[in-house]
């Protein structure tokens, strides 16, 4: 199948790199986003997110007229939807239900410009059945066209699911090198989607059903979540037993068939902290281990906050001339993982917010990947340099192991008032 024009709906951490990489293959790409500021930034050949190499590719693609951004969808031969899929919480029932609002809105926005022969691919990580729901919304909006759920291989529109599988900080390389799981609603849908991805993917394109493709991504992230939960639970156990968890894991991993991950302050990002709930929501009675792992990881931030409170109490006991209002706490890192600016579902951000809310003294923040603190989330806090934080803070909390922090000499820190949730200063 030939594609002269490709539209990417959602120009965030996945959509923009995908649009840029396709445009770099000399294909006309129309990027669509509701954020007018992001659209204007992209059309100037600049980027609104941090991702290595992305700025150069976007600049070149825009300058050569292969990439443009808009707030209103335009006709194209293929549409890739890469919008957020958060979950809705229901505290009363302790449930986390998938929120497909953005997918539905994206479907309704492209429906008016669809034409016979077009391909629509859902890239957003989604609960099982979301691709079929998207096809249903498109069919409702365009009764003049036929879709796979009613006309099978003879449908006017091809529909498929192909989840992104990239690591922030390495997105450009992994978009090209990683294998892709492509799930079409029919065999012809899978074939059309494969033709599209072969424009820029050097990895293997493996076809399956839409439901299996959806479940594959959820399975990958749930597997990682369960393994992280083991490490996080182990760190809590070791703290209670007065054992250095970092040394313990290093020793245990010398076994040829053991590979324990490193514990941290929780799990963040738009995938691992969210996707397992999509499985739990569909099969609550069966997904017992997956649910428990999610609860362990969701509970780790509060454990870190409690350790900070203990350190503050210890400091005040040792410094009876000071009051709680005079205690300064420095939080190192806000992003959900090292060396990026992405704060989505970040346990570090959540922990810092709780510390700032309960700390009557000054809360300092060191985050080298952002220029300003997120609005309305950290009122009263100060974004400072590493040197200032070390010099000024009474209690230091390491939340993200950014490369800049790894260069800090542990000897320069007061171990008695240090909470190192990543182990880079405690090993």
C-alpha positions as CSV (number, residue, x, y, z in Angstrom):
1,X,0.0,0.0,0.0
2,X,1.3,3.5,-0.9
3,X,1.2,6.4,1.5
4,X,1.8,9.9,0.2
5,X,0.5,11.7,3.2
6,X,0.5,10.4,6.8
7,X,-1.2,12.1,9.7
8,X,0.0,11.7,13.3
9,X,-2.6,12.7,15.9
10,X,-1.1,13.6,19.2
11,X,2.3,15.4,19.2
12,X,3.7,14.4,22.6
13,X,6.5,12.1,23.6
14,X,5.6,9.4,21.1
15,X,3.7,11.2,18.4
16,X,6.2,13.9,17.6
17,X,9.2,11.6,17.3
18,X,7.1,9.2,15.2
19,X,6.0,12.1,12.9
20,X,9.6,13.4,12.6
21,X,11.1,10.0,11.8
22,X,8.5,9.3,9.1
23,X,9.1,12.8,7.7
24,X,12.8,12.1,7.7
25,X,12.0,9.4,5.1
26,X,10.8,12.1,2.8
27,X,7.1,11.4,3.4
28,X,4.6,14.3,3.9
29,X,3.5,14.2,7.5
30,X,0.7,16.3,9.1
31,X,0.9,16.4,12.8
32,X,-2.3,17.2,14.8
33,X,-2.5,18.4,18.4
34,X,-5.0,20.3,20.4
35,X,-2.1,22.3,22.1
36,X,-1.8,25.4,19.9
37,X,1.5,26.4,21.6
38,X,3.0,23.0,20.7
39,X,1.8,23.3,17.1
40,X,3.3,26.8,16.7
41,X,6.6,25.6,18.3
42,X,6.8,22.7,15.9
43,X,6.0,24.8,12.8
44,X,9.0,27.0,13.8
45,X,11.2,23.9,13.5
46,X,11.5,23.7,17.3
47,X,10.4,21.1,19.9
48,X,8.4,21.4,23.1
49,X,9.7,18.2,24.8
50,X,13.1,16.9,25.6
51,X,14.4,13.9,23.6
52,X,17.9,13.5,22.3
53,X,18.3,14.1,18.5
54,X,14.6,15.0,18.1
55,X,15.3,18.8,17.7
56,X,17.6,18.2,14.7
57,X,15.2,15.9,12.9
58,X,12.2,18.2,13.5
59,X,14.1,21.2,12.4
60,X,15.2,19.5,9.1
61,X,11.7,18.0,8.4
62,X,10.0,21.4,8.9
63,X,12.6,23.3,6.9
64,X,12.3,20.8,4.0
65,X,8.4,21.0,4.1
66,X,7.9,17.3,5.0
67,X,6.4,18.0,8.4
68,X,3.8,20.6,9.4
69,X,1.6,20.8,12.5
70,X,-2.0,21.8,12.9
71,X,-4.8,21.8,15.4
72,X,-7.3,20.6,12.8
73,X,-7.0,17.2,11.0
74,X,-6.5,17.2,7.2
75,X,-7.0,14.5,4.6
76,X,-4.3,11.8,4.6
77,X,-3.7,8.2,3.5
78,X,-3.0,7.0,7.0
79,X,-3.7,8.2,10.5
80,X,-1.7,7.3,13.5
81,X,-3.3,8.0,16.8
82,X,-0.9,8.6,19.7
83,X,-2.9,10.3,22.5
84,X,-2.9,9.7,26.2
85,X,-4.8,6.8,27.8
86,X,-4.9,7.5,31.5
87,X,-7.1,5.7,34.0
88,X,-10.0,7.0,36.2
89,X,-9.8,6.1,39.9
90,X,-12.8,5.2,41.9
91,X,-11.6,5.3,45.6
92,X,-14.9,3.9,46.8
93,X,-14.3,0.6,44.9
94,X,-10.5,0.8,44.8
95,X,-10.7,0.6,41.1
96,X,-8.7,2.1,38.2
97,X,-10.8,2.2,35.1
98,X,-9.4,3.0,31.6
99,X,-10.2,6.5,30.3
100,X,-10.6,6.4,26.5
101,X,-11.8,10.0,26.3
102,X,-8.7,11.1,24.3
103,X,-9.0,8.2,21.8
104,X,-12.6,8.9,21.2
105,X,-12.0,12.6,20.7
106,X,-9.2,11.8,18.3
107,X,-11.4,9.4,16.4
108,X,-14.2,12.0,16.1
109,X,-11.7,14.6,14.9
110,X,-10.3,12.6,12.0
111,X,-13.7,11.0,11.0
112,X,-14.8,14.0,8.7
113,X,-11.6,13.7,6.6
114,X,-11.6,9.9,6.1
115,X,-11.9,8.6,2.6
116,X,-12.2,5.1,1.1
117,X,-8.8,3.3,1.3
118,X,-7.5,5.1,4.4
119,X,-5.7,3.3,7.2
120,X,-6.2,4.2,10.9
121,X,-3.8,2.9,13.5
122,X,-4.1,3.2,17.2
123,X,-0.7,3.5,18.8
124,X,-1.8,4.6,22.3
125,X,-1.3,1.9,24.9
126,X,-4.9,0.7,25.5
127,X,-7.0,-1.9,27.2
128,X,-8.1,-4.9,25.3
129,X,-10.9,-4.0,22.9
130,X,-10.0,-0.3,22.5
131,X,-9.1,-0.7,18.8
132,X,-12.6,-2.2,18.2
133,X,-14.1,0.7,20.2
134,X,-12.2,3.2,18.1
135,X,-13.5,1.5,14.9
136,X,-17.0,1.7,16.3
137,X,-16.7,5.4,17.0
138,X,-15.4,6.0,13.5
139,X,-18.3,4.0,12.0
140,X,-20.8,6.1,14.0
141,X,-19.4,9.3,12.6
142,X,-19.1,8.0,9.0
143,X,-22.0,5.8,8.1
144,X,-21.2,6.3,4.5
145,X,-18.0,4.3,4.9
146,X,-17.6,0.6,5.8
147,X,-15.3,-0.7,8.6
148,X,-13.7,-4.1,9.4
149,X,-16.1,-4.9,12.3
150,X,-19.0,-5.1,9.8
151,X,-17.4,-5.7,6.4
152,X,-14.2,-7.6,7.2
153,X,-11.6,-7.7,4.5
154,X,-13.9,-5.7,2.1
155,X,-14.1,-2.7,4.4
156,X,-13.4,0.8,3.0
157,X,-11.2,1.7,6.0
158,X,-8.4,-0.4,7.4
159,X,-8.0,-0.4,11.2
160,X,-5.1,-1.7,13.3
161,X,-3.3,-1.5,16.6
162,X,0.5,-1.1,16.9
163,X,1.7,-0.1,20.4
164,X,4.8,2.0,20.8
165,X,7.6,0.2,22.6
166,X,10.3,2.8,23.1
167,X,12.4,4.1,26.0
168,X,12.4,7.8,26.8
169,X,15.8,9.1,26.1
170,X,16.3,6.6,23.3
171,X,13.1,7.1,21.4
172,X,14.6,8.0,18.0
173,X,16.8,5.0,17.8
174,X,14.3,2.6,19.2
175,X,11.5,3.8,16.8
176,X,13.7,2.6,14.0
177,X,15.4,-0.5,15.5
178,X,12.8,-2.1,17.7
179,X,10.5,-4.9,16.4
180,X,6.8,-3.9,16.1
181,X,3.8,-5.9,17.0
182,X,1.0,-5.1,14.5
183,X,-2.5,-6.2,15.2
184,X,-5.0,-5.6,12.4
185,X,-8.8,-6.1,12.7
186,X,-8.4,-8.2,9.5
187,X,-5.4,-9.7,7.7
188,X,-5.6,-6.9,5.1
189,X,-5.5,-4.3,7.9
190,X,-2.4,-5.9,9.3
191,X,-0.8,-5.9,5.8
192,X,-1.6,-2.3,5.2
193,X,-0.2,-1.3,8.7
194,X,3.0,-3.3,8.0
195,X,3.5,-1.4,4.8
196,X,3.4,1.8,6.7
197,X,5.8,0.8,9.4
198,X,8.3,-0.6,6.9
199,X,8.8,3.0,5.8
200,X,11.0,3.6,8.8
201,X,11.2,0.5,11.0
202,X,14.3,-1.7,10.5
203,X,13.2,-4.2,13.2
204,X,10.8,-7.0,12.4
205,X,7.1,-6.3,11.9
206,X,5.1,-9.2,13.5
207,X,1.4,-9.4,12.7
208,X,-1.3,-10.7,15.0
209,X,-4.8,-9.8,16.0
210,X,-5.7,-6.3,17.4
211,X,-6.6,-7.8,20.8
212,X,-3.4,-9.7,21.1
213,X,-1.3,-6.6,20.1
214,X,-3.1,-4.6,22.8
215,X,-2.5,-7.3,25.4
216,X,1.2,-7.7,24.4
217,X,2.0,-4.2,25.4
218,X,0.1,-4.5,28.7
219,X,1.9,-7.8,29.4
220,X,5.3,-6.3,28.7
221,X,4.8,-3.5,31.2
222,X,3.0,-5.7,33.8
223,X,6.0,-8.1,33.7
224,X,8.3,-5.2,34.5
225,X,6.0,-3.8,37.2
226,X,5.9,-7.2,39.0
227,X,9.7,-7.4,38.9
228,X,10.1,-3.8,40.2
229,X,7.6,-4.5,43.0
230,X,9.8,-7.4,44.1
231,X,12.8,-5.1,44.4
232,X,10.8,-2.4,46.1
233,X,9.3,-4.8,48.6
234,X,12.7,-6.2,49.3
235,X,14.1,-2.7,50.1
236,X,11.3,-2.2,52.7
237,X,12.1,-5.6,54.3
238,X,15.8,-4.9,54.3
239,X,15.3,-1.5,55.9
240,X,13.4,-3.2,58.7
241,X,16.1,-5.8,59.2
242,X,19.0,-3.3,59.0
243,X,20.4,-4.8,55.8
244,X,21.9,-2.8,52.9
245,X,19.5,-3.8,50.1
246,X,21.9,-2.6,47.4
247,X,24.7,-4.9,48.7
248,X,22.2,-7.7,49.1
249,X,20.9,-7.4,45.5
250,X,24.5,-7.2,44.2
251,X,25.3,-10.5,46.0
252,X,22.1,-12.3,45.0
253,X,22.6,-11.3,41.4
254,X,25.8,-13.3,41.3
255,X,23.6,-16.4,41.0
256,X,23.6,-17.3,37.3
257,X,19.8,-17.4,37.2
258,X,18.9,-14.4,39.4
259,X,18.6,-10.9,38.1
260,X,16.9,-8.7,40.7
261,X,16.1,-5.1,39.5
262,X,17.1,-2.0,41.5
263,X,14.5,-0.6,43.9
264,X,13.4,3.0,43.8
265,X,10.8,5.5,45.2
266,X,8.0,3.9,43.2
267,X,7.1,3.5,39.5
268,X,6.2,6.3,37.2
269,X,5.8,7.2,33.5
270,X,2.8,6.9,31.2
271,X,3.2,3.1,30.8
272,X,4.3,0.9,33.7
273,X,2.4,2.8,36.3
274,X,-0.8,2.7,34.3
275,X,-1.0,-0.3,32.0
276,X,-1.2,-3.1,34.6
277,X,-4.5,-1.5,35.8
278,X,-5.9,-2.0,32.3
279,X,-5.5,-5.8,32.8
280,X,-6.9,-5.6,36.4
281,X,-9.9,-3.6,35.3
282,X,-10.9,-6.3,32.8
283,X,-10.1,-9.4,34.9
284,X,-10.1,-8.3,38.6
285,X,-10.6,-11.8,40.0
286,X,-7.8,-13.3,38.0
287,X,-5.1,-10.6,38.0
288,X,-4.2,-11.0,41.7
289,X,-0.4,-10.9,41.3
290,X,-0.5,-7.9,38.9
291,X,-2.8,-6.0,41.3
292,X,-0.6,-6.7,44.3
293,X,2.5,-5.6,42.4
294,X,0.8,-2.3,41.5
295,X,-0.2,-1.8,45.1
296,X,3.3,-2.4,46.3
297,X,4.7,0.1,43.8
298,X,2.0,2.6,44.5
299,X,2.7,2.4,48.2
300,X,6.5,3.0,47.9
301,X,6.3,6.8,47.6
302,X,4.5,7.1,51.0
303,X,7.2,4.9,52.5
304,X,9.9,7.3,51.3
305,X,7.9,10.3,52.7
306,X,7.8,8.5,56.1
307,X,11.6,8.0,56.0
308,X,12.0,11.7,55.3
309,X,9.8,12.5,58.4
310,X,12.0,10.2,60.5
311,X,15.1,12.0,59.2
312,X,13.6,15.4,60.1
313,X,12.7,14.2,63.6
314,X,16.2,12.8,64.0
315,X,17.7,16.1,62.9
316,X,15.5,18.1,65.3
317,X,16.5,15.8,68.2
318,X,20.1,16.4,67.5
319,X,19.6,20.1,67.0
320,X,17.4,21.2,69.9
321,X,18.0,24.9,69.1
322,X,16.1,24.5,65.8
323,X,12.4,24.3,65.1
324,X,10.6,22.5,62.3
325,X,10.2,25.8,60.4
326,X,14.0,26.1,60.2
327,X,14.6,22.7,58.7
328,X,15.3,22.7,55.0
329,X,14.8,19.6,52.8
330,X,16.3,19.2,49.3
331,X,14.7,16.8,46.9
332,X,17.0,15.6,44.1
333,X,15.0,14.8,40.9
334,X,11.4,15.2,39.8
335,X,11.2,13.2,36.5
336,X,9.9,9.7,36.5
337,X,13.2,8.2,35.3
338,X,16.8,9.4,34.9
339,X,18.0,12.1,32.4
340,X,14.6,13.2,31.0
341,X,12.2,16.0,31.7
342,X,9.0,13.8,31.7
343,X,7.1,14.2,35.0
344,X,4.1,12.1,34.0
345,X,3.0,9.7,36.8
346,X,6.3,10.5,38.5
347,X,6.7,9.1,42.0
348,X,9.4,11.7,42.6
349,X,7.0,14.5,41.9
350,X,4.3,13.0,44.1
351,X,6.8,12.5,47.0
352,X,8.1,16.1,46.7
353,X,4.6,17.4,46.7
354,X,3.9,15.5,50.0
355,X,7.1,16.7,51.5
356,X,6.5,20.3,50.6
357,X,2.9,20.1,52.0
358,X,4.0,18.7,55.3
359,X,7.3,20.6,55.7
360,X,6.9,24.0,57.4
361,X,10.5,24.8,56.5
362,X,12.0,25.4,53.1
363,X,11.8,22.7,50.4
364,X,14.5,22.9,47.7
365,X,14.3,21.1,44.4
366,X,17.2,20.1,42.1
367,X,16.0,19.0,38.7
368,X,18.6,19.6,35.9
369,X,16.2,18.7,33.1
370,X,13.7,21.5,33.6
371,X,13.9,25.3,33.7
372,X,10.9,25.9,35.9
373,X,8.8,24.0,38.4
374,X,5.3,22.8,37.2
375,X,2.7,25.4,37.8
376,X,0.4,24.9,40.9
377,X,2.1,21.7,42.0
378,X,5.0,22.9,44.1
379,X,4.0,26.3,45.4
380,X,6.5,27.7,47.8
381,X,9.3,25.4,46.6
382,X,12.5,26.6,45.0
383,X,14.3,25.2,42.0
384,X,18.0,25.4,42.9
385,X,21.4,24.2,41.8
386,X,23.0,21.0,43.2
387,X,25.8,23.0,45.0
388,X,23.2,25.2,46.7
389,X,21.1,22.3,47.8
390,X,24.1,20.4,49.3
391,X,25.3,23.5,51.1
392,X,21.9,24.6,52.4
393,X,19.8,21.6,53.1
394,X,19.5,19.8,56.4
395,X,17.9,16.7,54.9
396,X,18.6,15.4,51.4
397,X,16.3,13.1,49.5
398,X,17.6,11.4,46.3
399,X,14.6,10.5,44.2
400,X,16.0,10.2,40.6
401,X,19.5,8.9,39.7
402,X,20.2,11.6,37.0
403,X,23.8,11.4,35.7
404,X,24.6,14.8,37.3
405,X,23.8,13.3,40.7
406,X,26.1,10.3,40.2
407,X,29.0,12.7,40.1
408,X,28.4,13.9,43.7
409,X,30.8,12.6,46.2
410,X,28.9,10.8,49.0
411,X,31.5,12.1,51.5
412,X,30.1,15.6,50.9
413,X,26.7,14.5,52.3
414,X,25.6,13.9,55.9
415,X,24.7,10.2,55.9
416,X,22.6,10.7,59.0
417,X,20.1,12.9,57.2
418,X,20.2,11.3,53.8
419,X,17.4,9.3,52.2
420,X,18.8,7.7,49.0
421,X,15.9,5.9,47.3
422,X,18.1,4.9,44.3
423,X,21.2,3.7,46.0
424,X,23.7,5.8,44.1
425,X,25.2,7.3,47.3
426,X,24.6,4.3,49.6
427,X,26.3,1.4,47.9
